[in-house]
Amino acid sequence: MQALRNMFRPWSSDARLDGKTVIITGANTGIGKETAIDLAKRGARIIMACRDTEKADAALKEVKDASGNQDVVTSRLDLADSKSIREFAENINKEEKQVNILINNAGVMVCPYGKTADGFEMQLGVNHMGHFLLTYLLLDLIKRSTPARIINVSSMAHQWGTINLEDINSEKNYDKQKAYSQSKLANILFTRSLAKKLEGSGVTAYALHPGVVQTELWRHLNKFQQAAMWVAKPFTKTSVQGAQTSIYCAVAPELETESGKYYSDCTPAKCSQAAMDDEVAQRLWELSCKMLSITWE
């Protein structure tokens, strides 16, 4: 019962973020929007990075009204297109003096087979590759903004995932659940490798499971899965509840000296054995760099 209470209780802290700049991908809906509202209330400048500008503008008004903070802006970012990611990052690097917190929150879930503009399988492309490239392009600015944090929203679904290095884009065989789990496992492996590479830099990295959240991501579930979700609804989280671990990783003072770990319900959590495989993490890093045509030692 206590575990259930912890699962649904909002994380409480009066920590302020005045003078800090936060980028949140996918901030126009769900836990991304609720994270934006909370961090805006703490005084941060918020950059909502969203693909759909119309939805972003509507969410922008909501975030400003709910937080009372007018220093909130939107910027277009399509994580399924490296050209859009590069344009977004170029604009941030030119216009912003600092980026103290980057929350890689956006994602797609169990969608039909599709490819990004760069030819990556859609779930891997958006959930992992897009955020990998975005982090790479913003890293120098983030390093100049220390202490800084990079937060990758993963999922407990990583536990059912494996990294198929021989067929990373699921071209030989596509199973939408397996592809989703692979992308979420990639988020944790990326976080582990990133934390090691950033050791001593003043930039820390975190991965998290937000909980089973009632969001638009459910739209690609089949009728049976949707019915199962409705039955389980009392045990699922609202977007506000689902945002708490992202907020915790972004704000909690006690995490300043922690890096590379995985969190759930605002506390360190166990991840799968596959998520702790540093050899696979390194091979995934190298493959990601090769596929994105970047050099990131």
Residue pairs with C-beta under 8 A, 6 or more apart in sequence:
4 235
6 265
6 266
6 267
7 211
7 237
7 241
7 265
8 237
8 241
9 244
10 240
10 241
10 244
11 244
11 245
11 247
11 248
11 252
11 266
13 248
13 251
13 252
15 42
15 251
15 252
15 253
16 42
16 43
17 39
17 42
17 43
17 44
17 100
17 101
17 251
18 42
18 43
18 44
19 43
20 43
20 44
20 45
20 98
20 100
20 101
21 44
21 45
21 47
21 96
21 97
21 98
21 99
21 100
21 101
21 145
22 36
22 39
22 44
22 45
22 46
22 47
22 99
22 100
22 101
22 102
22 103
22 250
23 47
23 49
23 92
23 99
23 101
23 102
23 103
23 138
24 32
24 35
24 36
24 39
24 46
24 47
24 48
24 49
24 103
24 105
25 32
25 49
25 50
25 77
25 79
25 103
25 104
25 105
25 106
25 131
25 134
26 32
26 49
26 50
26 51
26 105
26 106
26 107
27 33
27 35
27 36
27 46
27 48
27 49
27 50
27 56
27 59
27 63
27 74
27 105
28 48
28 50
28 52
28 55
28 56
28 58
28 59
28 74
29 55
29 59
29 215
29 216
30 213
30 215
30 216
30 217
30 239
30 242
31 105
31 153
31 210
31 213
31 215
31 239
31 242
31 243
31 246
32 48
32 103
32 105
32 106
32 243
33 59
33 62
33 63
33 239
34 239
34 240
34 242
34 243
35 103
35 105
35 243
35 246
35 247
35 250
36 46
36 48
36 59
36 63
36 67
36 72
37 62
37 63
37 66
37 67
38 67
38 243
38 247
39 46
39 101
39 247
39 250
39 251
40 46
40 63
40 64
40 66
40 67
40 69
40 71
40 72
41 66
41 67
41 68
41 69
42 251
43 69
44 69
44 71
44 100
44 101
45 71
45 72
45 73
46 63
46 69
46 71
46 72
46 73
47 73
47 74
47 75
47 92
47 96
48 56
48 59
48 60
48 63
48 72
48 73
48 74
48 75
49 74
49 75
49 76
49 77
49 88
49 106
50 56
50 59
50 74
50 75
50 76
50 77
50 106
51 76
51 77
51 78
51 79
51 80
51 106
53 74
53 76
56 74
56 76
57 74
59 74
60 72
60 73
60 74
63 69
63 72
64 70
64 72
75 88
75 91
75 92
76 84
76 88
77 84
77 85
77 88
77 106
77 134
78 84
78 85
78 117
79 85
79 106
79 125
79 126
79 130
79 131
79 134
80 116
80 117
80 122
80 125
80 126
80 130
81 116
81 117
81 118
82 117
82 118
82 130
82 133
82 292
83 117
85 130
85 133
85 134
85 137
86 133
86 137
88 134
89 134
89 137
89 138
90 137
92 99
92 138
92 141
93 137
93 138
93 140
93 141
96 141
98 141
98 144
98 145
99 138
99 141
99 142
99 145
99 148
100 142
100 145
100 147
100 148
100 149
101 148
101 149
101 150
101 151
101 250
102 134
102 135
102 138
102 142
102 148
102 149
102 150
102 151
103 151
103 153
103 246
103 250
104 131
104 134
104 135
104 150
104 151
104 152
104 153
104 187
105 151
105 153
105 246
106 126
106 130
106 131
107 126
107 127
107 153
107 183
107 217
108 122
108 123
108 126
108 127
108 217
108 220
109 123
109 180
109 217
109 218
109 220
110 123
110 176
110 177
110 179
110 180
110 220
110 221
110 225
111 122
111 123
111 176
111 220
112 176
112 220
113 121
113 122
113 170
113 174
113 176
114 121
114 122
115 121
115 122
115 125
115 169
116 122
116 125
116 126
116 129
116 130
118 125
118 129
118 291
118 292
119 169
120 129
120 169
120 291
121 168
121 169
121 170
121 171
121 174
121 179
123 176
123 179
123 180
123 182
123 183
124 168
124 169
124 170
124 179
124 182
124 183
124 186
126 183
127 180
127 183
127 184
127 186
127 187
128 183
128 186
128 187
128 190
128 288
129 288
129 291
129 292
131 152
131 187
131 190
132 190
132 288
132 292
133 292
133 294
135 150
135 194
136 292
136 294
136 296
139 203
142 148
142 150
142 203
143 201
143 202
143 203
146 201
146 202
146 203
147 202
147 203
147 204
147 256
148 202
148 203
148 204
149 203
149 204
149 205
149 206
149 249
149 250
149 255
150 191
150 194
150 203
150 204
150 205
150 206
151 205
151 206
151 207
151 208
151 246
151 249
151 250
152 187
152 188
152 190
152 191
152 205
152 206
152 207
152 208
153 187
153 207
153 208
153 210
153 246
154 184
154 185
154 187
154 188
154 191
154 207
154 208
154 209
154 262
155 180
155 184
155 187
155 209
155 210
156 209
156 212
156 264
157 177
157 180
157 181
157 184
158 181
158 184
158 185
158 187
158 188
158 209
158 271
158 272
158 274
158 275
159 181
159 271
159 272
159 275
160 177
160 178
160 181
161 178
161 180
161 181
161 182
161 183
161 184
161 185
161 186
161 272
161 274
162 178
162 181
162 182
162 185
162 274
163 182
163 185
163 186
163 189
163 274
163 280
163 283
163 284
164 170
164 182
165 280
165 283
165 284
165 287
167 173
168 182
168 287
168 291
170 178
170 179
170 182
176 220
185 272
185 274
185 275
186 284
187 207
188 207
188 262
188 271
188 275
189 275
189 277
189 280
189 281
189 284
189 285
190 207
190 281
190 284
190 285
190 288
191 205
191 206
191 207
191 260
191 262
192 207
192 260
192 275
192 276
192 278
192 281
193 278
193 281
193 282
193 284
193 285
194 205
194 260
195 204
195 205
195 259
195 260
196 260
197 297
198 204
198 205
198 259
199 259
204 255
204 256
204 257
204 258
204 259
205 259
205 260
206 249
206 255
206 258
206 259
206 260
206 261
206 262
206 263
207 261
207 262
207 263
207 271
208 245
208 246
208 249
208 262
208 263
208 264
209 245
209 262
209 263
209 264
209 269
210 237
210 242
210 243
210 245
210 246
211 236
211 237
211 241
211 242
211 245
211 264
211 265
212 229
212 232
212 235
212 236
212 237
213 236
213 237
213 238
213 239
213 241
213 242
214 229
214 233
214 236
214 237
214 238
214 239
215 239
215 242
218 226
218 229
221 229
229 236
244 265
244 266
245 263
245 264
245 265
245 266
248 255
248 263
248 266
249 255
249 263
252 266
261 268
262 268
262 269
262 270
262 271
262 275
263 269
274 280
285 296
289 295
289 296
